[in-house]
């Protein structure tokens, strides 16, 4: 009896090899990843930050921005190399698909200014002239006069109609809070 002549034995060995490799390469690592715990310094998400994350997802921001710092020299300005623990409990994890815009894994440290993010959300070219990011003007109200509780966004005059001011909506503030929350915790050594 030889594998070359016994087709049943050949198929059985191939099927067994396939099942063993599937277990080793696919299933066991998946179980291991499920046991990954978040880093100790990772902050809990507030409801406002969770809303901002959902809006970030809905608007497709992950198509152009990654949240995954690779171990490459060109990624060093974005923060430390990402770890599986950075995404523990994230559903879905927002790693991104391409890097048309900068990586946002650590943007809360690199760009902490709420005003900068609001202006950038209203019209990215107001702060980064060469930006290809679309504007999100529906997150803002254009008013003649601001109310006391309004968050006025100091958009440069050439980007708003004459006599109008831009006021951030709660959704705009939630997206900005989410972006500001993207801070890589320190890794225990």
Protein Blocks (a to p, Z undefined) as FASTA:
>chain_A
ZZklmmmlmmmmmmmmmmmmmmmmmmmmmmmmmmpccdfklccddfklmmmmmmmmmnom
mmmpccbdcfbfklmmnoccddfklmgoiacddebjbdfbacfklmmmmmmcfklmmmmm
mommlmmmmbcbdcdfklpccdfbdcfklccddddfklpcehiacdddfklmmmmmmmmm
mccddddZZ
